[in-house]
């Protein structure tokens, strides 16, 4: 039976936890913009809809309805990350208010700027975010791909690469988020990267000493496409075309299997913006990541 949450009557918004019978309706709602909602669509495809795990782990979907129409969904991962999607400000705000009333201590809020901004206004409780990143959400399709056609040794990461991958990823996080997740929780950080290696989602280009020159991850895959994340080039190798050749090789491989690739990047990262556009990525929508803690 669905779990309903009360909301302010003036908003005329009804929130409830999704149940098994909602999957097709939710997929139809997300299909209005397959590219923007690629991560959530892939999550739905690979994991379905299920209750949160005991103790608050796992994930859950919240649905927002007005007058019986589905107007929003929010994927909540491990009670730490919220990804609100909504066609109305009222529903996006209701998601944020609900998470406040549920005393949820989120770490990240991620998604289209319009939904994230309204969610945050209702969630923030008179505090400032640790970091707020305005971003561009890019899409690459085969007919736009400008393949550099240069052979470079980009490959799937192996378990013997774990230490080098952790070092490179920690450097990337420090640069991008101004925080050090390895220092905060080294065991969790190492376990996360071991999981990525075992599930064949991390790609590397290493020098002859095993140091990472370039890395990238595939954060989701599904029948609608794949999303690239965690793109990083070691500082001493920047400005030499390394990222263009390496990411070009990875995109070429992924486009053999997927009709669409997506990624998002901070809109102040001019070298990255130029790189993605040189490869044929096209700006799709404004995006936002709010680092709450």
Secondary structure, 3 states (H helix, E strand, C coil): CCEEECCCHHHCCEEEECCHHHHHHHHHHHHHHCCCCHHHHHHHHHHCCCCCCHHHCCEEEEEEEECCEEEEEEEEECCCEEEEEECCHHHHHHHHHHHHHCCCCCCEEEEEHHHHHHHHHHHCCCCCCCEEEEEEEEEECHHHCCCCCCCCCCEECCHHHHHHHHHHHHHHHHHHHCCCHHHHCHHHHHHHHHHHHHCCCEEEEECCCCCEEEEEEEEEEECCEEEEEEEEECHHHCCCCHHHHHHHHHHHHHHCCCCCEEEEEECCCHHHHHHHHHHCCEEEEEEEEEECC
